[in-house]
Amino acid sequence: ERWSMDFGHDTLADGHPFRVLRSVDNWSRHSPVLDVGVRISGETVGQALDRVLNGGGGPRSITVDHGTEFHSRALEDWAYRRSVQLDFIRPGQPVENAVIESFNGRLRDACLNVHQSTSMAEAQHIIEAWRLDYNQRRLHSSLGHLTPNEFAAQRQAIEMAEDAVCSS
């Protein structure tokens, strides 16, 4: 029901900067999207989220900081059309978005500091491979030593079983 989003910066091997839109489901720690680009606007953020949601339901709210992309009219319109509330942390208080800050550290330590990309396409490929590994293979102590995907699947199975019992 609640996601967190943030931006991070890195550089290609030739020194050209790029940005990474980062997102995490606060409940399951699943990362639905890591989008790489030189310029990422509010409209681009909405398009990335639409690709992930694929017409399905999304979070009720997304916690973000005060970056210009998150304050844009395009993202505000996107959120309104999808009934998603954008929750802004207080300026200068990244601890209010601790889930994404922790995720940022893991991405930095396990991916960005380890791999040097020579192109945007290569950076996107490496970062996407890391995201898939994070969701499918990385155990989280906060999730009972399950991966984000395992945790979500287990919880959904429990909810379905409870629904079946309640409707009987």
C-alpha positions in Angstrom: 0.0 0.0 0.0 3.0 2.3 0.5 6.0 2.7 -1.7 9.0 4.9 -1.3 10.9 6.6 -4.2 14.1 8.6 -4.5 16.7 9.5 -7.1 20.4 8.7 -7.0 23.3 9.8 -9.2 26.2 8.0 -10.7 28.6 8.4 -13.6 29.6 6.3 -16.6 33.2 5.3 -17.1 33.7 8.4 -19.3 32.5 10.7 -16.6 29.0 11.4 -18.0 26.5 11.6 -15.2 23.2 9.7 -15.0 20.3 9.3 -12.6 18.5 6.3 -11.2 14.9 6.5 -10.2 14.6 4.1 -7.2 11.5 2.6 -5.8 10.6 0.1 -3.0 7.4 -1.4 -1.6 7.7 -0.6 2.1 5.9 -3.8 3.2 7.6 -6.4 1.1 10.9 -4.6 0.3 10.3 -5.5 -3.4 11.8 -3.0 -5.8 9.3 -2.5 -8.6 11.4 -0.2 -10.8 14.9 1.1 -11.1 14.9 3.5 -14.1 18.1 4.9 -15.5 18.3 8.1 -17.5 20.2 11.3 -18.1 17.1 13.5 -17.6 14.2 12.1 -15.7 11.2 14.4 -15.5 8.0 14.0 -13.5 6.4 12.7 -16.7 9.1 10.1 -17.1 8.5 9.0 -13.5 4.8 8.5 -14.2 5.6 6.5 -17.4 8.1 4.3 -15.5 5.4 3.6 -12.8 2.8 2.9 -15.5 5.1 0.3 -17.1 5.5 -1.5 -13.8 1.8 -1.3 -12.8 0.8 -2.4 -16.3 -2.8 -1.3 -15.9 -3.1 -3.0 -12.5 -3.5 -1.5 -9.0 -0.7 0.4 -7.5 0.2 1.7 -4.0 -2.2 4.0 -2.1 0.7 6.3 -1.4 4.3 7.0 -2.3 6.7 8.7 0.0 9.1 11.1 -1.7 11.4 14.0 -1.0 11.1 17.5 -2.4 12.9 16.8 -5.7 11.6 18.9 -8.6 10.4 15.7 -10.4 8.2 14.7 -7.5 6.7 18.3 -7.3 6.0 18.4 -11.0 2.5 18.9 -12.4 3.0 15.8 -14.6 3.6 13.5 -11.6 0.8 15.3 -9.6 -1.6 14.6 -12.5 -0.4 11.0 -12.7 -1.0 10.4 -9.0 -4.5 12.1 -9.2 -5.6 9.9 -12.1 -4.5 6.7 -10.3 -5.7 7.8 -6.8 -2.2 7.6 -5.4 -1.2 10.1 -2.7 2.3 11.6 -2.8 3.6 11.9 0.7 6.4 14.4 1.0 8.9 14.1 3.8 10.0 17.3 5.6 12.9 19.0 3.8 16.3 17.8 5.0 14.8 14.8 6.9 15.8 11.7 4.8 15.3 9.6 7.9 11.5 10.0 7.3 12.0 7.9 4.2 14.3 5.3 5.8 13.2 2.4 3.7 14.4 4.0 0.5 17.6 5.4 2.1 18.5 1.8 3.3 17.8 0.5 -0.2 19.9 3.3 -1.7 22.8 2.2 0.4 22.5 -1.4 -0.7 22.2 -0.4 -4.4 25.3 1.8 -4.0 27.4 -0.8 -2.1 26.4 -4.0 -4.0 26.0 -2.6 -7.6 27.0 1.0 -8.4 30.3 0.8 -6.5 31.1 -2.6 -8.0 30.3 -2.1 -11.6 31.5 0.7 -14.0 29.3 1.1 -17.1 30.5 2.4 -20.4 27.0 3.3 -21.8 23.5 4.1 -20.6 22.3 0.8 -22.0 24.9 -1.1 -20.1 24.1 0.8 -16.9 20.4 0.0 -17.3 21.2 -3.7 -17.9 23.5 -4.0 -14.9 21.1 -2.1 -12.6 18.1 -4.1 -13.8 20.0 -7.4 -13.2 20.8 -6.3 -9.7 17.1 -5.4 -9.1 16.0 -8.8 -10.1 18.6 -10.5 -7.9 17.6 -8.2 -5.0 13.9 -9.2 -5.4 14.5 -12.9 -6.1 17.6 -14.0 -4.2 18.5 -11.5 -1.5 17.4 -12.7 1.9 16.1 -10.0 4.3 16.3 -10.4 8.1 13.3 -8.1 8.4 11.3 -10.5 6.2 12.1 -13.6 8.3 15.1 -14.4 6.0 12.9 -14.5 2.9 13.4 -12.7 -0.4 11.0 -9.9 -1.2 9.3 -12.1 -3.8 9.0 -15.1 -1.3 7.7 -12.9 1.4 5.0 -11.4 -0.8 4.0 -14.8 -2.2 3.8 -16.3 1.3 1.7 -13.5 2.7 -0.7 -13.7 -0.3 -1.1 -17.4 0.3 -1.9 -16.8 3.9 -4.5 -14.1 3.0 -6.1 -16.4 0.4 -6.4 -19.2 3.0 -7.9 -16.8 5.6 -10.4 -15.5 3.0 -11.4 -19.1 2.2 -11.9 -19.9 5.9 -13.9 -16.8 6.5 -16.2 -17.3 3.5 -16.9 -20.9 4.4 
